[in-house]
Amino acid sequence: QVQLVESGGGLVQAGGSLRLSCVASGSIFRINAMGWYRQAPGKQRELVARITSGGSTNYADTVRGRFTISRDNAKNTVYLQMNSLKPEDTAVYYCNVDLRYSHNLYSANLFGQGTQVTVSS
């Protein structure tokens, strides 16, 4: 099994910053892409940012220039630095990982349990 543990969410005023972290642990042979999704009330889950094992990144248009995704491969950790936050960034943020299990080499795409980010105006 693999566990994804997210942290760093909370309440912040508009214009403020937060940094999300997600650590993957367990039966991991290799992690490929890592990313962050978010889901606001009444809306579908959407991709926020994604980073490949080689460090290539892509961002949703709504966050490009404000958010930065990074990863520490040695720690199986992905980060999301969120600056200039807006009320419309309010959502539950989910870590997402493409990996291969070490016990059977099967591939899997997993989501974390989510962390709430609330931006007040």
Order of alpha helices (4+ residues) and beta strands (2+ residues): beta-beta-beta-beta-beta-beta-beta-beta-beta-beta-beta
